Amino acid sequence: MDELIKEYATVLAEEENLLDRLTEKQKLLRKAITEKDWESLTGYINEVNLISDSFQKFDIRRDEIQNELKTDELKPHFERLSRLRTKLLKCKVENQVIS
């Protein structure tokens, strides 16, 4: 069970890292749109899609692990999970702005 808890912490860290990277790429994407930099735009779209795909894979694994762990085992990670949800919400809002 300790290995599963360690994997959970690793997955959360990866997701947080991916969301940070996604936020940066979204800013660059929006800038490329406003500046009509069409060459850069395609590259940023591809990078955003790759990051999003990676995030989705980690998110599926996080859900799987959460279903196997007890609430008491998850409690130490609640703060990080809360930050993760906040960052995810910001990314979703930015996607709406870009759209």
Protein Blocks (a to p, Z undefined) as FASTA:
>chain_A
ZZmmmmmmmmmmmmmmmmmmmmmmmmmmmmmmmnopaklmmmmmmmmmmmmmmmmmmmmm
mmmmmmmpcfklmmmmmmmmmmmmmmmmmmmmmmmmmZZ
